[in-house]
């Protein structure tokens, strides 16, 4: 098939590779523009753009979706389909209608649950037992299109957003290839009106840990915010980053240390072992080493209620 591929971050790269390996004719790769990155703020190509260059595929990084040369080029290609995964922009109706079989979006949730920008983190925060990948024929509204392929996978007990991201990244590639097999004969299934949920983008403030909440909820939050923006606990010397935590069956005053070896802090219900932490300006260390260096003792208040 003649395919326009649209994606930007590393999450989309395996899907591009899989479509190439499946023998599809990638007539154009579309990614967001290069942006400054790192301490030197040098311009850096997003992962999909970098991979397209490695594969010698035609690449376009438009600044505008509705004006300039991009819309005409997109439509003039007369592609069979556009595959869109984590591109990061809303496509106007003209582009949605241009390919022969429309635009297929690859989304990392079991739609209609967790429409929107951060479905992986949302599933972890909610304590979902399963998640997955769905492909949908795109509509103008956000993630409302009828579904082609849905593949489910369990969420593991101590899985972080980073680990789940990597699993769903590979699953997305498989689902995309499967969807394009016999696409002309596929009839997508409308999404259910029941169970619709939405999630917005993640921001840094969402990593804050409030010890008055339950240990179960805080364990989910730390895992959902890993690797970015990271879970952190208000501490008297600055934000204490929680790199890894574990549920403990214990109880005490929220924010109080129940033990320093291992390092355990009480929550609203239950407690958390702080397996690996990072103090401001320091390297990550195990909880016991941190407690020894900070001269903490059981009974101390590590964090105060927000």
Secondary structure, DSSP 8 states (H G I E B T S, - for coil): -EEEEEE-SGGGHHHHHHHHHTT-EEEEEE----EEETTTTEEE--HHHHHHHHTT--EE--S-SSSSSHHHHHHHT--SEEEEES--S---HHHHHHSTT-EEEEESS-TTTTEES-HHHHHHHTT-SEEEEEEEE--SSTT-S-EEEEEEEE--TT--HHHHHHHHHHHHHHHHHHHHTTGGG---B---SSS--EE----GGGGEE-TTS-HHHHHHHHHHTTTTT-EEEEETTEEEEEEEEEEES---STTBEEEETTEEEE-SSSEEEEEEEE-TTS--EEHHHHHHHTT--TT-BSS---
